[in-house]
Amino acid sequence: MSKAQLYKQAIIKENLKRNPHSEIVYLQNAIDESHNADEILLAMRTVASARGFKKFAAEADLNRENLYRVLSENGNPRLDTFLKLIDLLGFKLSLKAK
């Protein structure tokens, strides 16, 4: 990740800490704007970091190391883990026809 991207993520993280209600809007935009798994995982990682990885992992019933791995740049969460995370983030999975 470039320095500019790291800086942008740091600003987003600080804004999410100040206004937790913006998490839903941020994640919804990440999903709507990008159908790229890496960008969606980055958004989820940013929210987890803003909440605190240890707390977020406990809420998701995952150990912290597993959460780091799942949300890493090379992360590839299993479906059950992904569903736990999106539930914790206030979403439910649904499908729409194209």
N, C-alpha and C positions, 0 to 999 in steps of 0.2 A: 504494500500500500504506500502511495506517495505521501510526502509530507503534507501536501494540500489536503489529501483525503483524510489523513490522521487528524489534522486540525479541524476539518469539517465534522468528523465524528466526535471529537472532543467537545465542540460547541453544541452539537445535538444532544450529547449525553448530559451536559450541564443544564440545558433547557428541559430535558426530560426529568431531571432531578427536581427542578423547581416546579414543574407542572406535570405531575404523573398522569393527569387526564389526557395529555397530548400523546401518550403512548399509542393509543388506539388510532388516532389520526395519522401518526408517523408510520405505524405498521401497515395500515390500510393503504396509504400512499405507496409504500414500498411494494406491496403486493399488486396494486392496480397499475402502477407505472412500469413495473418490471416483472417480467415472467421468468426472471433469471434466479435460480435457486441461490447462487452466491450472494446476490444483493438482498434477498429476503433473509438469509441467515445472518448477514451483516446487520440488518435492522434488528433482528431478534437479539443478536449479541450486544448491540448498543443498548437496548432496553434492559437486558439482563445485567449489564455493567452498571447502568444508571441505578438499578434497584439494589445492586450488590450481588455478586455472583453467589456468595455463600447463602444468602437469604433466598435468592431466586431458585437455587438448586434444591434447597430444603423444601420450598413450596412446591416444586415440581417432583419431589420425591426421587431426586437423582443425587449422586455425590458430585461434589464440585468439579473434580477432575473429569468426570464423564461429561458434565455440562460444557466445560471448556472444549473438550474434544468434539462434541456434537456441533457446537456453534463456531468451531474454528474455520479458517479459510478452506481447509480440506475436509470439513465436516460433511457427513452424509448420514443424517439421523434416520433411524428406523422409523417406520410409520407410527408405531405406538408411542415412541418418544416424541415425535413431531406433534402428534395429537395432544399429548400431555402439555407440551409447551404452548400450543395455540390456545388450549383451554385456559391455562394459567394467564395468558395474555388477554383473555376476554373475547376470544373468537371461537367460532365453530366452523368446521369444514363443511362446505356445500359446493355443489357443482352446478354450472349453468351451461346450457347449450351455446355453442358459438354463434 
